[in-house]
Amino acid sequence: MRPPSGCPEWLTVYTAAERPDLWESVRSSGLFYDVWPEYNMHGTHTSAYFGVLFPRFPDFQTLFVDERISRVVARGRTIPFSWDGTLGDLPDGIDSVGLRAVQSDSKPNALSALAAEVDRPMQGLGLSSVVVATMGQLAASNGLQALVAPVRPSIKDRYPLIPIERYAEWRREDGTPFDPWMRVHARLGAGILRAEPRSMEIVAPVEEWERWTGMALPEDGQYVFPGGLAPLVVAGGRGEYFEPNVWMLHKG
Ligand SMILES: CC(C)(COP(=O)(O)OP(=O)(O)OC[C@H]1O[C@@H](n2cnc3c(N)ncnc32)[C@H](O)[C@@H]1OP(=O)(O)O)[C@@H](O)C(=O)NCCC(=O)NCCS
């Protein structure tokens, strides 16, 4: 596909529809697995929507190839859904938008970001804004009126006890969002719609949580854990965690 403005000339963008072979080889190699904390790969509902993006929505999945080294260095995943544009009709977070997208029969008129991933050696070079700009271009070129993103604030794990509603409002002295990943969206013109304290549900037996976090969880209670954006609640042999997100709207 045509790259968005600001894309370096050494970066080529392909949709999964254009390069199904490449999409499949990235998936089977687990290229981006290590950019996520382990617990994050075990959402209760995520396979129902992440699991069907390809082959169901191939035009909305993108890969970014660094032509200097002939390697995929970033990936963007999105899902089209129907939304009347009001806060009342905005899904309660990433699980909710993903499930609506795969279950609803209504014609999609909006696009939701689901995940942007940059390969570790290429992080910190500004590629993420190209990934998000490409999502905006996909929305426009497919006739969808809006791009929204359930943003996973990238340094919220340093402040797991702060409610997401407060964290979303934090600003730097220059007025831009405190969180770097929210800042990327804001610089591309996005504004905050709503904080979502229960965007993605991860519920599992406590033994699984001990394995994912590398921590003993010996009794019922609330735990702060490495990489967690909010506390984990352990009760009756189960660990329950809700990942908070912040909905941001990119004006079309
Ligand atoms: C979040 C992610 C996509 C950012 O990609 P990136 O190309 O490395 O980010 P950029 O180089 O464009 O930097 C974006 C901002 O984050 C900041 N940043 C980058 N790495 C950071 C880090 N480890 N800690 C704090 N800030 C960081 C940059 O300084 C920049 O902010 P600024 O320019 O306003 O100061 C990438 O880190 C990633 O793949 N993370 C894992 C998956 C994920 O969390 N995706 C987002 C949720 S879907």
The ligand as a Gaussian input file, in Angstrom:
#p B3LYP/6-31G(d) Opt

LIG

0 1
 C        4.834000       1.304000      22.100000
 C        5.721000       1.079000      20.853000
 C        4.827000       0.701000      19.677000
 C        6.430000       2.393000      20.591000
 O        7.186000       2.222000      19.411000
 P        8.554000       3.013000      19.150000
 O        8.743000       3.081000      17.668000
 O        9.627000       2.422000      19.949000
 O        8.226000       4.451000      19.750000
 P        8.820000       5.812000      19.259000
 O       10.270000       5.690000      18.966000
 O        7.917000       6.353000      18.196000
 O        8.656000       6.668000      20.588000
 C        7.398000       7.097000      21.001000
 C        7.526000       7.811000      22.323000
 O        7.820000       6.874000      23.316000
 C        9.031000       7.217000      24.000000
 N        9.670000       5.967000      24.369000
 C       10.129000       5.008000      23.541000
 N       10.581000       3.982000      24.276000
 C       10.369000       4.286000      25.592000
 C       10.626000       3.641000      26.816000
 N       11.171000       2.417000      26.880000
 N       10.300000       4.269000      27.969000
 C        9.734000       5.484000      27.947000
 N        9.468000       6.155000      26.800000
 C        9.788000       5.556000      25.642000
 C        9.802000       8.057000      23.028000
 O       10.687000       8.916000      23.684000
 C        8.663000       8.806000      22.334000
 O        8.195000       9.861000      23.143000
 P        8.646000      11.372000      22.905000
 O        9.193000      11.461000      21.521000
 O        7.429000      12.168000      23.100000
 O        9.640000      11.626000      23.939000
 C        6.792000      -0.009000      21.078000
 O        7.532000       0.321000      22.226000
 C        6.213000      -1.393000      21.247000
 O        6.104000      -2.147000      20.293000
 N        5.842000      -1.757000      22.505000
 C        5.251000      -3.053000      22.793000
 C        3.831000      -3.166000      22.311000
 C        2.953000      -2.042000      22.808000
 O        2.866000      -1.744000      24.004000
 N        2.263000      -1.393000      21.870000
 C        1.407000      -0.262000      22.180000
 C        0.073000      -0.700000      22.661000
 S       -0.871000      -1.407000      21.344000

